[in-house]
């Protein structure tokens, strides 16, 4: 089953959607997106936990 993360679920006004087979895949893609699109300098443990909580099964 595919995992999915909607950027807007993390409070950003962004329509990006990340899909991957694993939570690690989502985390890696989300970190890249956050840094390149939203200028997030550091992925803090709190942000990583928020991402984990927002991941859903598709």
Rosetta constraint file for C-alpha pairs under 8 A:
AtomPair CA 1 CA 21 HARMONIC 6.74 0.50
AtomPair CA 1 CA 57 HARMONIC 6.69 0.50
AtomPair CA 1 CA 58 HARMONIC 6.57 0.50
AtomPair CA 2 CA 19 HARMONIC 6.65 0.50
AtomPair CA 2 CA 20 HARMONIC 5.82 0.50
AtomPair CA 2 CA 21 HARMONIC 4.85 0.50
AtomPair CA 2 CA 22 HARMONIC 7.35 0.50
AtomPair CA 2 CA 57 HARMONIC 5.96 0.50
AtomPair CA 2 CA 58 HARMONIC 5.36 0.50
AtomPair CA 3 CA 19 HARMONIC 5.64 0.50
AtomPair CA 3 CA 20 HARMONIC 5.44 0.50
AtomPair CA 3 CA 21 HARMONIC 5.80 0.50
AtomPair CA 3 CA 22 HARMONIC 6.39 0.50
AtomPair CA 3 CA 23 HARMONIC 6.97 0.50
AtomPair CA 3 CA 26 HARMONIC 7.35 0.50
AtomPair CA 3 CA 55 HARMONIC 6.52 0.50
AtomPair CA 3 CA 56 HARMONIC 5.64 0.50
AtomPair CA 3 CA 57 HARMONIC 4.59 0.50
AtomPair CA 3 CA 58 HARMONIC 5.70 0.50
AtomPair CA 4 CA 17 HARMONIC 6.96 0.50
AtomPair CA 4 CA 18 HARMONIC 5.63 0.50
AtomPair CA 4 CA 19 HARMONIC 4.49 0.50
AtomPair CA 4 CA 20 HARMONIC 6.65 0.50
AtomPair CA 4 CA 26 HARMONIC 7.30 0.50
AtomPair CA 4 CA 55 HARMONIC 5.69 0.50
AtomPair CA 4 CA 56 HARMONIC 5.33 0.50
AtomPair CA 4 CA 57 HARMONIC 6.10 0.50
AtomPair CA 4 CA 58 HARMONIC 6.20 0.50
AtomPair CA 5 CA 9 HARMONIC 7.64 0.50
AtomPair CA 5 CA 17 HARMONIC 5.69 0.50
AtomPair CA 5 CA 18 HARMONIC 5.14 0.50
AtomPair CA 5 CA 19 HARMONIC 6.54 0.50
AtomPair CA 5 CA 26 HARMONIC 7.18 0.50
AtomPair CA 5 CA 51 HARMONIC 7.73 0.50
AtomPair CA 5 CA 54 HARMONIC 6.34 0.50
AtomPair CA 5 CA 55 HARMONIC 4.92 0.50
AtomPair CA 5 CA 56 HARMONIC 6.44 0.50
AtomPair CA 6 CA 10 HARMONIC 7.55 0.50
AtomPair CA 6 CA 15 HARMONIC 7.08 0.50
AtomPair CA 6 CA 16 HARMONIC 6.16 0.50
AtomPair CA 6 CA 17 HARMONIC 4.58 0.50
AtomPair CA 6 CA 18 HARMONIC 6.51 0.50
AtomPair CA 6 CA 54 HARMONIC 7.75 0.50
AtomPair CA 6 CA 55 HARMONIC 7.93 0.50
AtomPair CA 7 CA 11 HARMONIC 7.27 0.50
AtomPair CA 7 CA 12 HARMONIC 6.14 0.50
AtomPair CA 7 CA 13 HARMONIC 7.80 0.50
AtomPair CA 7 CA 14 HARMONIC 5.88 0.50
AtomPair CA 7 CA 15 HARMONIC 6.41 0.50
AtomPair CA 7 CA 16 HARMONIC 5.49 0.50
AtomPair CA 7 CA 17 HARMONIC 6.13 0.50
AtomPair CA 7 CA 18 HARMONIC 7.82 0.50
AtomPair CA 8 CA 12 HARMONIC 4.78 0.50
AtomPair CA 8 CA 13 HARMONIC 5.64 0.50
AtomPair CA 8 CA 14 HARMONIC 5.37 0.50
AtomPair CA 8 CA 15 HARMONIC 6.32 0.50
AtomPair CA 8 CA 16 HARMONIC 7.58 0.50
AtomPair CA 9 CA 54 HARMONIC 6.48 0.50
AtomPair CA 10 CA 50 HARMONIC 7.17 0.50
AtomPair CA 10 CA 51 HARMONIC 7.10 0.50
AtomPair CA 10 CA 54 HARMONIC 7.14 0.50
AtomPair CA 18 CA 26 HARMONIC 6.41 0.50
AtomPair CA 18 CA 29 HARMONIC 6.82 0.50
AtomPair CA 18 CA 30 HARMONIC 6.86 0.50
AtomPair CA 19 CA 26 HARMONIC 6.36 0.50
AtomPair CA 20 CA 25 HARMONIC 5.39 0.50
AtomPair CA 20 CA 26 HARMONIC 5.53 0.50
AtomPair CA 21 CA 25 HARMONIC 6.71 0.50
AtomPair CA 21 CA 26 HARMONIC 7.94 0.50
AtomPair CA 22 CA 26 HARMONIC 6.49 0.50
AtomPair CA 23 CA 27 HARMONIC 6.15 0.50
AtomPair CA 23 CA 52 HARMONIC 7.40 0.50
AtomPair CA 23 CA 55 HARMONIC 7.67 0.50
AtomPair CA 24 CA 28 HARMONIC 6.17 0.50
AtomPair CA 25 CA 29 HARMONIC 6.25 0.50
AtomPair CA 26 CA 30 HARMONIC 5.85 0.50
AtomPair CA 26 CA 55 HARMONIC 7.95 0.50
AtomPair CA 27 CA 31 HARMONIC 6.00 0.50
AtomPair CA 27 CA 48 HARMONIC 7.41 0.50
AtomPair CA 27 CA 51 HARMONIC 7.21 0.50
AtomPair CA 27 CA 52 HARMONIC 7.66 0.50
AtomPair CA 28 CA 32 HARMONIC 6.40 0.50
AtomPair CA 29 CA 33 HARMONIC 6.15 0.50
AtomPair CA 30 CA 34 HARMONIC 5.96 0.50
AtomPair CA 30 CA 51 HARMONIC 7.95 0.50
AtomPair CA 31 CA 35 HARMONIC 6.16 0.50
AtomPair CA 31 CA 43 HARMONIC 6.75 0.50
AtomPair CA 32 CA 36 HARMONIC 6.03 0.50
AtomPair CA 33 CA 37 HARMONIC 5.55 0.50
AtomPair CA 33 CA 38 HARMONIC 7.23 0.50
AtomPair CA 34 CA 38 HARMONIC 4.97 0.50
AtomPair CA 34 CA 39 HARMONIC 6.36 0.50
AtomPair CA 34 CA 40 HARMONIC 5.45 0.50
AtomPair CA 35 CA 39 HARMONIC 4.71 0.50
AtomPair CA 35 CA 40 HARMONIC 4.54 0.50
AtomPair CA 35 CA 41 HARMONIC 6.02 0.50
AtomPair CA 35 CA 42 HARMONIC 7.71 0.50
AtomPair CA 36 CA 40 HARMONIC 7.62 0.50
AtomPair CA 43 CA 47 HARMONIC 6.04 0.50
AtomPair CA 43 CA 48 HARMONIC 6.43 0.50
AtomPair CA 44 CA 48 HARMONIC 6.21 0.50
AtomPair CA 45 CA 49 HARMONIC 6.11 0.50
AtomPair CA 46 CA 50 HARMONIC 6.22 0.50
AtomPair CA 47 CA 51 HARMONIC 6.23 0.50
AtomPair CA 48 CA 52 HARMONIC 6.28 0.50
AtomPair CA 49 CA 53 HARMONIC 6.22 0.50
AtomPair CA 50 CA 54 HARMONIC 6.26 0.50
AtomPair CA 51 CA 55 HARMONIC 6.38 0.50
